[in-house]
């Protein structure tokens, strides 16, 4: 039997058993992370450098790109390192730091979903719905609440005594898999926090779906077939990615232990921790004509300098 005071490291889930598959997983992780890093970095650079993009809508798109960039950088590099060097180790403090930052960026992502919805589907009303001062206050509130939420979950999770070894059934440090190692009834407290967080995320999702119902009702009354198609092509991908992110995240944290398996846990976690951040730049931002023009100017200027 072991406890948390004697654990110096955790063992993460091995993505593959053979060396060839490990290298293949490394290449796949590299491709996904590069796509996410490139897309989100271009958005951040274009908005930061383009003075005409210093508007509330692009301000929130920049914040959302930061959350996607942060979540990818928190989990993927360690998984790539383990696949490349055929190891599973992560230090106790490294695991706590990874859990904190992942919860931080995920919480910020959820907190900013309403602003994302407004920026994509009601851009003409952005100035009236969210002024510059309101934007700054909402962004600060989102990041502050995300920090407190991550701190609460991390402190609570790592205060539990662990007596079921140190092997985690996931490729990064995730709360449900750490709770499986706990030998204390106090892990019910952490489960309660997770249920509360899931309820808030589900409430956010219901609000967004209800909003889309209103949008689609208005879109169907548009006489122009081209205008109707443009509205649907803008909003439907957003709804699809939001649904993917929230549904897989809630399922990962609240699914019954009876249906848990390494392959299922791995597949679900990849969807919300890697696929969503990689798709978000394409779905939310690079479809915007102003932003696409700013990215082209940025890349043209960079190529001319080199």
PyMOL commands that set and color helices and strands:
alter all, ss='L'
color gray80, all
select helices_A, chain A and resi 4-6+19-49+51-53+56-85+92-111+113-121+123-129+132-158+175-179+187-219+225-254+257-259+262-285+289-305
alter helices_A, ss='H'
color red, helices_A
select strands_A, chain A and resi 9-11+89-91
alter strands_A, ss='S'
color yellow, strands_A
deselect
rebuild
show_as cartoon
